[in-house]
Amino acid sequence: MKSIIKQEIREMIPSGYHRVLAVASALGLQCYLTGHWVLSPMRNRIFPQSFMKQFSQKHRESFNSEVGSKGYPDDGNGRYAQKLSYRDWFSLSNANSVHRNSADNYAPVITWLLISGLEHTNLVAGIGSIYFGLRLAYTFTENPEERIQISPAIRACNYALCAFSFKACYKLGRILK
């Protein structure tokens, strides 16, 4: 019975699809780690406990508890960030921008990758690998003007994966009729 199921799976899934799955998994991990790579170290640096102490009394009066660390829930536009230097505020806002941009893009990209990989396995695995490298560069580029220069290549990967996924859906739809 197991060999029959294995054979059916082999017939349904294209050869090399494991590469698409590996790239999709790598992108998922990259998305998950972006906050840990970028945002957490930034928050540790600019919102140390010594900085947060200035909010202790107000926090205690409002919540009957001690103020936390890392400046949460401030995302760069709140009461804590108002007390930051311009340089620290700018760094925090950039880190938040990278994190939000990444979180907004990974779900559709991984979806398109998995769908389009059914039809264009090797090509899509290659595009996904390029996307992975571009996202790494985007994540670790601190200057927003330099990140803007990376964005067109990222968008090109997005458009290609989206187009290939619609093509794969169309072809699969014709096959399954």
Beta strands, then each sheet from edge to edge (+ up, - down):
end
